[in-house]
């Protein structure tokens, strides 16, 4: 099972859009996808279920491995610092027990870098994907994500341009800045464009741009 955590502590970069459309594209192409929503606002959850079926706290602490029909684990509260010296014994350990049950795991994080949930998600994943937009603060946020990921040898870092109108000068500027701050193997060249289709898809619960998201998956 490939585990991907999507995180940037700058909001509005399209984390949940990427998590949602990536999950749908993979599922529509036959992959078994475990979806984990670490944001108590539950925007990712609402794209697949009307209610949170399983709270992450019970998953990591009580050993509850029964997962609902939507293959979704949500969270209604932040998890306390149960074991700050050994976070990989929590979420990562539990997910590895499911290696044979799923092909992919997509983790959507809240925009809070100090959250213990986010720390667990980065430790647990194979790749942390950090979306950035034309706000330079989002690039600063991605750099912080990269620095965090470097503490863990088994975690790869990737950055992707998201929620961007590629026709604008701002898009050109941010692309140059990303190329300046990150190495080539850290940058996913595929761009998630700014589009009203994604907003509509939130209401219609549809999958769009499947080819684009499958391409992103191959590069993770």
Secondary structure as the mmCIF struct_conf table of DSSP 4:
data_model
#
loop_
_struct_conf.conf_type_id
_struct_conf.id
_struct_conf.beg_label_comp_id
_struct_conf.beg_label_asym_id
_struct_conf.beg_label_seq_id
_struct_conf.end_label_comp_id
_struct_conf.end_label_asym_id
_struct_conf.end_label_seq_id
STRN STRN1 UNK A 2 UNK A 6
BEND BEND1 UNK A 9 UNK A 13
HELX_RH_AL_P HELX_RH_AL_P1 UNK A 15 UNK A 28
TURN_TY1_P TURN_TY1_P1 UNK A 29 UNK A 30
STRN STRN2 UNK A 33 UNK A 37
TURN_TY1_P TURN_TY1_P2 UNK A 40 UNK A 41
HELX_RH_AL_P HELX_RH_AL_P2 UNK A 43 UNK A 46
TURN_TY1_P TURN_TY1_P3 UNK A 47 UNK A 48
BEND BEND2 UNK A 50 UNK A 51
BEND BEND3 UNK A 54 UNK A 54
STRN STRN3 UNK A 55 UNK A 55
HELX_RH_AL_P HELX_RH_AL_P3 UNK A 56 UNK A 61
TURN_TY1_P TURN_TY1_P4 UNK A 62 UNK A 62
TURN_TY1_P TURN_TY1_P5 UNK A 69 UNK A 70
STRN STRN4 UNK A 72 UNK A 73
STRN STRN5 UNK A 74 UNK A 74
BEND BEND4 UNK A 76 UNK A 77
HELX_LH_PP_P HELX_LH_PP_P1 UNK A 78 UNK A 80
BEND BEND5 UNK A 82 UNK A 82
TURN_TY1_P TURN_TY1_P6 UNK A 84 UNK A 85
HELX_RH_3T_P HELX_RH_3T_P1 UNK A 87 UNK A 89
TURN_TY1_P TURN_TY1_P7 UNK A 90 UNK A 90
HELX_RH_AL_P HELX_RH_AL_P4 UNK A 91 UNK A 96
TURN_TY1_P TURN_TY1_P8 UNK A 97 UNK A 101
BEND BEND6 UNK A 103 UNK A 103
STRN STRN6 UNK A 104 UNK A 108
BEND BEND7 UNK A 111 UNK A 111
TURN_TY1_P TURN_TY1_P9 UNK A 113 UNK A 114
HELX_RH_AL_P HELX_RH_AL_P5 UNK A 116 UNK A 124
BEND BEND8 UNK A 126 UNK A 126
STRN STRN7 UNK A 127 UNK A 132
BEND BEND9 UNK A 134 UNK A 134
HELX_RH_AL_P HELX_RH_AL_P6 UNK A 136 UNK A 149
TURN_TY1_P TURN_TY1_P10 UNK A 150 UNK A 151
BEND BEND10 UNK A 152 UNK A 152
TURN_TY1_P TURN_TY1_P11 UNK A 153 UNK A 154
STRN STRN8 UNK A 156 UNK A 164
TURN_TY1_P TURN_TY1_P12 UNK A 166 UNK A 167
BEND BEND11 UNK A 168 UNK A 168
HELX_RH_AL_P HELX_RH_AL_P7 UNK A 169 UNK A 181
BEND BEND12 UNK A 182 UNK A 182
HELX_RH_3T_P HELX_RH_3T_P2 UNK A 184 UNK A 186
STRN STRN9 UNK A 187 UNK A 193
HELX_RH_AL_P HELX_RH_AL_P8 UNK A 196 UNK A 204
TURN_TY1_P TURN_TY1_P13 UNK A 205 UNK A 205
HELX_RH_AL_P HELX_RH_AL_P9 UNK A 210 UNK A 219
#
